[in-house]
């Protein structure tokens, strides 16, 4: 039996290393070093290297932990919605992903890396194959839809995370920028002025109003997935007295998946 490091009562495990690394991420702004982890875990760097070969492997394990959180939240959100329209299920999956990586926003930038085909990544692909297949898409259409969906969701997560990280590291204080007509109506058009104000509001919504930011994300994702199965095909010839086969519309502003309220 191997000896325990001083101060430890159990043998080190890979899961323990990943969990400690996630805690370090949440408390700091960069991936923890092997020496940092060894100090946190009360062991030696060589004991860490017995389980992992590099810092990159630790980061991947941390990302997988957050994906596991996202999966658990997705299943909880899905609940009574099982068997619902696959587009609504995609919105719930996107919401769960965004919430999990928002909680661990310092980990979020690392999901932009090309993933290894781990069990979790493979499971995600299987889920999307099922959902997109139920929309009767061709393989080429499904690939295009998945690219759009992943780009929207991952892009939103990474942008929001990087803004928070950058603000913490580089922005000690903010000053208003008084540009020409800043905050004033655009030209002589009152409607243009109102639109300008609303656009200025959303520039910093991810940090100033996270709930509004999530609502806007849901609204945008619902509009995106509403096009899946329709955007790549020419419209069917009009037939008197018959509804188009793909007559689905995006929910109104403020609505969640399927036009219902935003999930809690």
Helices and strands as residue ranges (DSSP letters): H 14-27, H 34-41, H 45-49, H 55-78, G 79-81, H 86-103, H 105-108, G 109-112, H 119-133, H 139-170, H 190-203, H 205-208, H 210-225, G 257-259
